Amino acid sequence: MGVFVAKRKALSMLDALMQTLGLSAFSLKGFGPLLLEGTWMTIKLAVLSLALSILLGLVGASAKL
């Protein structure tokens, strides 16, 4: 729960900075935590699929020996 609160606070600070700089058109409009969560899930999935493909490739190569 604390991590979510910290993320939310950081994103609200980012939104405040964007408005101060006059870049409010680039604001995430509350979707920041959802986008960050999706990004993190995508990175985890990519790394796990890479590890699985390496493992399967090594098993296949060792079976050929």
C-alpha positions as CSV (number, residue, x, y, z in Angstrom):
1,M,0.0,0.0,0.0
2,G,2.9,2.4,0.8
3,V,4.4,1.9,-2.6
4,F,1.2,2.9,-4.3
5,V,0.9,6.0,-2.2
6,A,4.6,6.9,-3.0
7,K,3.9,6.4,-6.8
8,R,0.8,8.5,-6.6
9,K,2.6,11.3,-4.8
10,A,5.4,11.3,-7.3
11,L,3.0,11.4,-10.2
12,S,1.1,14.3,-8.6
13,M,4.3,16.2,-8.2
14,L,5.1,15.4,-11.9
15,D,1.7,16.8,-12.9
16,A,2.3,19.9,-10.8
17,L,5.7,20.4,-12.5
18,M,4.2,20.0,-16.0
19,Q,1.5,22.6,-15.2
20,T,4.2,25.0,-13.8
21,L,6.2,24.6,-17.0
22,G,3.1,25.1,-19.1
23,L,3.2,21.6,-20.4
24,S,-0.2,20.5,-19.1
25,A,-1.1,19.0,-22.5
26,F,1.4,16.3,-21.8
27,S,-0.1,15.5,-18.4
28,L,-1.1,11.8,-17.7
29,K,-4.4,13.0,-16.3
30,G,-4.5,10.3,-13.6
31,F,-3.5,7.4,-15.8
32,G,0.1,7.5,-14.8
33,P,0.0,4.7,-12.2
34,L,-1.9,2.4,-14.6
35,L,0.6,3.2,-17.4
36,L,3.5,2.5,-15.1
37,E,2.0,-0.7,-13.9
38,G,1.4,-1.9,-17.5
39,T,5.0,-0.9,-18.5
40,W,6.4,-2.8,-15.6
41,M,4.3,-5.9,-16.4
42,T,5.5,-5.7,-20.1
43,I,9.1,-5.6,-19.0
44,K,8.7,-8.5,-16.6
45,L,6.9,-10.6,-19.3
46,A,9.7,-9.8,-21.9
47,V,12.5,-10.8,-19.5
48,L,10.7,-14.0,-18.4
49,S,10.0,-15.0,-22.0
50,L,13.7,-14.4,-22.9
51,A,14.8,-16.6,-20.0
52,L,12.3,-19.3,-21.0
53,S,13.5,-19.3,-24.6
54,I,17.1,-19.5,-23.6
55,L,16.3,-22.4,-21.3
56,L,14.4,-24.3,-24.0
57,G,17.2,-23.6,-26.5
58,L,19.8,-25.0,-24.2
59,V,17.7,-28.1,-23.5
60,G,17.2,-28.6,-27.2
61,A,20.9,-28.1,-28.0
62,S,22.0,-30.4,-25.2
63,A,19.6,-33.1,-26.5
64,K,21.2,-32.9,-29.8
65,L,24.7,-33.8,-28.4
